[in-house]
Amino acid sequence: MNNEYIAQQLKEISESIFEHGSPWSTAQFLSQLMQENTEIIYQCKDGEMIGYILCQRVLDEAELLLIGVLPNYKHQGIATSLLKDMCQRLQQRNVTHLFLEVRLKNKEAIAFYDKHHFKELGIRKNYYKNPSDDAKMMQLEI
Ligand SMILES: CC(C)(COP(=O)(O)OP(=O)(O)OC[C@H]1O[C@@H](n2cnc3c(N)ncnc32)[C@H](O)[C@@H]1OP(=O)(O)O)[C@@H](O)C(=O)NCCC(=O)NCCS
């Protein structure tokens, strides 16, 4: 799969994965994929992408930009396995801290991050628009 095709697939499945539709356009996914410090792992079934995790490294830190699994494949441990594989890869690249921000109303994702021992760093008020929401900042030592 080339980057253009992967970007298209990411956009397409993200429309179904995220409550408010894909947070990124195909062009945004493509531009992220072209960056040398981007790490992506995706899961396929019968040749179709069903979930992914996307991170960006900066020295010994990384940001978890997006993680998601198609609704029909949730609660099967797919995101857990994507996160574990990503942490392994980041460790190999000498990353020690993984950061993220998540909508405070996204209880499902917060439960997932809690389960995987991410710690809260703080709340940023009105960080998100359309719809507006606060952001919970979290960190995992890997
Ligand atoms: C968050 C998300 C990635 C989890 O994916 P998943 O493959 O279903 O997660 P897993 O099956 O690996 O779940 C692992 C654990 O996370 C927790 N968890 C996951 N979904 C949960 C939910 N809806 N409610 C409560 N806990 C949940 C549970 O502790 C679960 O362990 P268990 O199955 O033993 O109870 C998925 O719900 C998703 O794609 N959400 C929409 C996209 C999104 O909001 N991404 C985060 C912001 S970028």
The ligand as a Tripos MOL2 file, in Angstrom:
@<TRIPOS>MOLECULE
LIG
   48    50     1     0     0
SMALL
NO_CHARGES

@<TRIPOS>ATOM
      1 C1        -11.0560    3.6900   22.3200 C.3       1 LIG1
      2 C2        -11.0100    2.5450   21.3020 C.3       1 LIG1
      3 C3         -9.8150    2.8090   20.3680 C.3       1 LIG1
      4 C4        -10.8240    1.2090   22.0390 C.3       1 LIG1
      5 O1        -10.7210    0.1910   21.0530 O.3       1 LIG1
      6 P1        -11.0420   -1.3550   21.3620 P.3       1 LIG1
      7 O2        -10.3300   -2.1600   20.3110 O.co2     1 LIG1
      8 O3        -12.4840   -1.5510   21.5240 O.co2     1 LIG1
      9 O4        -10.3240   -1.5450   22.7760 O.3       1 LIG1
     10 P2         -9.9090   -2.9320   23.4590 P.3       1 LIG1
     11 O5        -10.8340   -4.0110   23.0190 O.co2     1 LIG1
     12 O6         -8.4500   -3.1480   23.2520 O.co2     1 LIG1
     13 O7        -10.2340   -2.5510   24.9820 O.3       1 LIG1
     14 C5         -9.3140   -2.6160   26.0040 C.3       1 LIG1
     15 C6         -9.8790   -2.0710   27.2860 C.3       1 LIG1
     16 O8        -10.2160   -0.6880   27.1870 O.3       1 LIG1
     17 C7        -11.3790   -0.4040   27.9910 C.3       1 LIG1
     18 N1        -12.4850   -0.0090   27.1290 N.ar      1 LIG1
     19 C8        -12.5150   -0.0250   25.7740 C.ar      1 LIG1
     20 N2        -13.7220    0.4390   25.3280 N.ar      1 LIG1
     21 C9        -14.4580    0.7290   26.4450 C.ar      1 LIG1
     22 C10       -15.7720    1.2330   26.6720 C.ar      1 LIG1
     23 N3        -16.6120    1.5110   25.6480 N.pl3     1 LIG1
     24 N4        -16.2010    1.4280   27.9390 N.ar      1 LIG1
     25 C11       -15.3920    1.1410   28.9770 C.ar      1 LIG1
     26 N5        -14.1360    0.6430   28.8260 N.ar      1 LIG1
     27 C12       -13.6710    0.4530   27.5800 C.ar      1 LIG1
     28 C13       -11.7450   -1.6900   28.7020 C.3       1 LIG1
     29 O9        -11.0730   -1.6880   29.9260 O.3       1 LIG1
     30 C14       -11.1640   -2.7420   27.7560 C.3       1 LIG1
     31 O10       -10.8300   -3.9150   28.4240 O.3       1 LIG1
     32 P3        -11.9030   -5.1050   28.5340 P.3       1 LIG1
     33 O11       -12.3100   -5.4290   27.1170 O.co2     1 LIG1
     34 O12       -11.1370   -6.1760   29.2170 O.co2     1 LIG1
     35 O13       -13.0350   -4.5430   29.3320 O.co2     1 LIG1
     36 C15       -12.3280    2.4540   20.4790 C.3       1 LIG1
     37 O14       -13.4150    2.5150   21.3700 O.3       1 LIG1
     38 C16       -12.5150    3.5270   19.4170 C.2       1 LIG1
     39 O15       -12.1080    3.3610   18.2670 O.2       1 LIG1
     40 N6        -13.1740    4.6560   19.7720 N.am      1 LIG1
     41 C17       -13.4840    5.7020   18.8050 C.3       1 LIG1
     42 C18       -12.2540    6.4850   18.3900 C.3       1 LIG1
     43 C19       -11.6890    7.2910   19.5400 C.2       1 LIG1
     44 O16       -12.4260    7.9510   20.2530 O.2       1 LIG1
     45 N7        -10.3360    7.2620   19.7000 N.am      1 LIG1
     46 C20        -9.6610    7.9530   20.7850 C.3       1 LIG1
     47 C21        -9.3510    9.3540   20.4830 C.3       1 LIG1
     48 S1         -8.1490    9.5170   19.1770 S.3       1 LIG1
@<TRIPOS>BOND
     1     1     2 1
     2     2     3 1
     3     2     4 1
     4     2    36 1
     5     4     5 1
     6     5     6 1
     7     6     7 2
     8     6     8 1
     9     6     9 1
    10     9    10 1
    11    10    11 2
    12    10    12 1
    13    10    13 1
    14    13    14 1
    15    14    15 1
    16    15    16 1
    17    15    30 1
    18    16    17 1
    19    17    18 1
    20    17    28 1
    21    18    19 ar
    22    18    27 ar
    23    19    20 ar
    24    20    21 ar
    25    21    22 ar
    26    21    27 ar
    27    22    23 1
    28    22    24 ar
    29    24    25 ar
    30    25    26 ar
    31    26    27 ar
    32    28    29 1
    33    28    30 1
    34    30    31 1
    35    31    32 1
    36    32    33 2
    37    32    34 1
    38    32    35 1
    39    36    37 1
    40    36    38 1
    41    38    39 2
    42    38    40 1
    43    40    41 1
    44    41    42 1
    45    42    43 1
    46    43    44 2
    47    43    45 1
    48    45    46 1
    49    46    47 1
    50    47    48 1
@<TRIPOS>SUBSTRUCTURE
     1 LIG1         1 GROUP 0 **** ****
